[in-house]
Amino acid sequence: MKKTVIVVLSLLGSAPLAVAEAGPAQTAILEKYATEAKAADPSFSGFSGERGRSLFFSEPATGKPDTPSCTSCHTKNPKEPGQTRAGKEIGPMALSVKSDRYSDSQQTEKWFGRNCDSVLGRPCTPIEKGDFITFMASQ
């Protein structure tokens, strides 16, 4: 286990808080995104909760008009439940409230795929995904 933590800390750089808050499943997903980020950009030095926070609260106006930001459905408080446009409840995004969030790689990719396209009008990069989870791990 020590070896994994050392690898995670070196790959995630500035995200030790996320490692402390994230469980093994989330850490594995963050490691995958860090590897992809480093392959795409050799200067990648780690995920940033602050960048993840900025992404969560941004209103890029490049996606669908009815979802101008993540907070359109997920509320401005990641510890609170959100609601889809159809009125269905969405569980809290913060790991402190919903500890199994971001623990299934396939489900995580599914929702990033749908939501990034809806809000940003494009897929999220591995850095954006890792930053987002790092922010949610600190909540």
C-alpha positions in Angstrom: 0.0 0.0 0.0 2.8 2.4 0.7 4.1 2.0 -2.8 0.7 3.0 -4.2 0.4 6.1 -2.0 3.9 7.2 -3.1 3.0 6.7 -6.8 -0.3 8.6 -6.3 1.4 11.5 -4.5 4.0 11.8 -7.2 1.4 11.6 -10.0 -1.1 13.8 -8.3 1.5 16.4 -7.2 -0.5 19.1 -5.5 -3.4 16.9 -4.4 -2.5 15.2 -1.1 -5.8 16.3 0.4 -7.7 14.3 -2.3 -5.6 11.2 -1.6 -6.4 11.6 2.1 -10.1 11.9 1.5 -10.5 9.5 -1.5 -10.8 5.8 -1.0 -8.9 3.1 -2.9 -11.4 3.1 -5.8 -11.3 6.8 -6.3 -7.5 6.8 -5.9 -7.3 4.2 -8.7 -9.4 6.4 -11.0 -7.3 9.4 -10.2 -4.2 7.4 -11.0 -5.6 6.5 -14.3 -6.4 10.1 -15.1 -3.0 11.2 -14.0 -1.4 8.7 -16.3 -3.5 9.9 -19.2 -2.8 13.5 -18.4 0.9 12.9 -18.2 0.8 11.1 -21.6 -1.1 14.0 -23.2 1.0 16.7 -21.5 4.5 15.8 -20.2 4.5 19.0 -18.1 1.4 17.8 -16.1 2.4 18.1 -12.4 -0.8 17.2 -10.5 -4.5 17.8 -10.1 -5.8 20.9 -8.5 -8.9 21.2 -6.3 -9.0 24.9 -7.1 -9.2 24.2 -10.8 -11.9 21.6 -10.1 -13.8 24.1 -8.1 -13.5 26.6 -11.0 -14.8 24.0 -13.4 -17.7 23.1 -11.1 -18.8 26.7 -10.8 -18.0 27.9 -14.3 -20.7 28.9 -16.8 -18.9 28.3 -20.1 -21.9 28.8 -22.4 -20.6 26.2 -24.8 -22.9 23.3 -24.0 -26.7 23.0 -23.9 -28.6 26.2 -23.0 -30.5 24.4 -20.2 -27.3 23.2 -18.5 -25.0 26.2 -18.5 -23.0 24.9 -15.5 -22.6 21.9 -13.3 -24.5 23.7 -10.6 -27.6 23.8 -12.9 -28.4 20.3 -11.7 -26.0 19.7 -8.9 -26.6 22.9 -6.9 -23.9 25.3 -5.6 -23.4 23.1 -2.6 -21.8 19.8 -3.5 -22.9 18.3 -0.2 -26.6 18.8 -1.1 -28.6 16.6 -3.5 -29.3 18.0 -6.9 -32.1 17.5 -9.4 -32.2 16.6 -13.1 -34.2 18.7 -15.5 -36.8 16.0 -15.4 -37.1 16.4 -11.6 -35.2 13.2 -10.6 -33.0 13.6 -7.5 -29.3 13.4 -7.9 -27.2 12.4 -4.9 -24.6 14.8 -3.5 -21.3 15.1 -5.4 -19.1 15.5 -2.3 -17.2 12.4 -1.2 -17.7 13.4 2.5 -21.5 12.8 2.0 -21.5 10.1 -0.7 -18.4 8.1 -0.2 -19.0 5.7 -3.1 -19.2 8.5 -5.6 -16.5 8.2 -8.3 -15.7 4.6 -7.2 -16.8 2.8 -10.3 -14.6 3.7 -13.3 -17.3 2.8 -15.9 -20.0 4.8 -14.1 -17.6 7.8 -13.6 -16.8 7.8 -17.3 -20.4 7.5 -18.3 -21.4 10.6 -16.2 -18.4 12.6 -17.2 -19.2 11.8 -20.8 -22.8 13.0 -20.5 -22.3 16.0 -18.3 -19.2 17.4 -19.9 -20.9 17.3 -23.3 -24.0 18.9 -21.8 -22.2 21.7 -19.9 -19.0 22.2 -21.9 -20.2 21.0 -25.3 -17.2 18.7 -25.5 -15.6 15.8 -23.6 -13.7 16.7 -20.4 -9.9 16.2 -20.5 -8.3 13.8 -18.0 -6.9 16.8 -16.1 -10.4 18.3 -15.8 -11.8 15.0 -14.6 -9.0 14.6 -12.0 -9.3 18.2 -10.9 -13.1 17.8 -10.5 -12.7 14.6 -8.4 -10.0 16.3 -6.4 -12.3 19.2 -5.6 -15.1 16.8 -4.7 -12.8 14.8 -2.5 -12.1 18.0 -0.5 -15.8 18.7 0.1 
